[in-house]
Amino acid sequence: MMHRLPPLLRGLALSLAALPILATAGEVACPTLADVVQIANCPTEDELVFTFNGYCSDNRRIYTKGPEVCTDYQLYRKLKNVALWETKDGAFHAYLSCDLPPEAIRQAKVTQVSVSKDGKMTRIACTYGPDIVFAYRSHETCRTDAAACSADPASCKATCE
């Protein structure tokens, strides 16, 4: 049957047949952080001061985190002094404080897992401490056993379908 297709369609059919079949996520385990990498640079102190002065003075009324961050530079700095981190495979990501030492991030152990829904997206959040939360997003429906995670870090995972 394949030989009866025009050459262009035959090539397309062969290309599609060679693509890997995308499986559902199945089980999504919270990653160990030993190999996470910082993707974005941390802002410099000069950049933070500049954006605090410019952003807070011009757009204070639309600042979604509340006006208090625009009245105290330290609050603003805590909110904005972050950089994007990812697992090596790019599946999990987090915006982490640039004040956290990279060694502390890489040595953190998972303590909690949760699943939440935002529209059609499902977010699996793996918590490693008060300021370290790595997230995985999917269009699949996921569930988790949070109680099992608190008892055994190896159980910090979600099942998605």
N, C-alpha and C positions, 0 to 999 in steps of 0.2 A: 504494500500500500504506500510506503514511504517513497518508492521510486516513481510513483505517479504524480507526486507533488511537483509544482514548478521549482526550479533550483533555489530561488530566493526563499520560498516557504520551507523547502526541505532543509536548508541551512538554519533557518530559524527554529524549526522543530528539533533538529539535532542539538542546537545550542541550548534550548529549553530543557531537553532531556538530560543534558549533561550537568545542569545546575543541581546543587544539593537540595534535597527536600527540606524545607524549613519545619522543624519540629516545634511543638508547643514548648513553653519554658519548663513545664513539669515542676521539678523541685528547684527552688531558688534559695540557696544557702547564703547566709551572711558571710562575707569574705573575711579572711584574716588580713590585717592591714600591713603586714611586713613588707609587701611590695607596692603599696600605693605610691602614686607619683603626684607631685604638684604640677598642675597644668598651666595655671596663670601666675603671673608675678604678683607679689604683694605691692600695694600702693606705697609710695614713699610718704614720709611725714609731710613734706611740702605739698604733695598731691592731696592728702587728706585735709590739710588746712585750707588749701585753695577751694576744694569742693565744699567744705563746710561753710566757708565764707560766701561762696557764690550760690550754692544750692539753697542753703538755709535762708539766706537773705532774700532771694528772688522767688523761691517756690515753697515757702514754709506752709502755706495753706493747703497744698496738695501732697505734702509729705505723708505717705500712708502709714508710717510707724508712729505717728503722734507728734505733736509739736515739741514735746520735752527733749527729743534728741537734737533739736535745733537751738535749744537754749543752753546746752551743756556739751562742750566739745568732747569730753571724755565718753559720754554716751554715744555721740555720733561716731567717734573713733572705734568704739567697741562694735558698733553695727556695721561699719564700712571697711574696717581693716581686716578683710578676708580675701582668700584666694581659693580657686577651684582645685580640688583634688579628685583623682579617679583611681579606680582599680586598673591594673595593667590591661585588662580586656575591655575597659571602658563601660562595663555594665553598671557599676555603682559609682556615684559621685557625691561630693559634699563641698559646701563652702565652709572652710574652716578658718578660725582666727589666725592671723599671722603672728600673734603673740604666743601661740602654742609651738613648742619645739618639735621639729619633725620626728625626732626620736620618740617623743611621747605619743605622737599620733601612731607611728608604726608599731609601737609596743602595746597599744590599747587592745583590750579584749572585749568582745561583744557581751552585753549584759541584758539586752532587750531587743525584741523584734515586734513590729506592729504593721498592720495593713490598713490603709485608708483609701477612700475613693474620692476622686476629684473629677466630676463629669464622667467621661468614658475612660479616664486613666486610673490605674491602680498604682499606688505608691507603697512599696515595701521599705520601711525605715528600720535600719539596724543601728542601735544606739551602743556606743562604746564608752560613753561618759557624758557628763553634762553638756559639753560643747563639741562632741564628736558624733555626728549622725550621718551615715552614708545611706543614700537612697537608690532604689531601683524602680524604674517606671515601666509599666506594661499596659497593653490594652486588654489583657486577659483578666479573668476573675481569679483572685488569689485569696487564700485564707492561711492562718497560722495558729499555732498553739503557743500563745505567749507564756503560759504557765510552765510549759516544758522548757522553754528557753531560759527562764530565770533559774531553773534547777540544773540545767545542763547546757553550756554554751554550744555544744555540737548540735543541739536541737533548735538552734536559732535559724529557722528557715521557713519558707512559705511554699505552699503547693498551689500551682497556677494551672488553670485549664481554659 
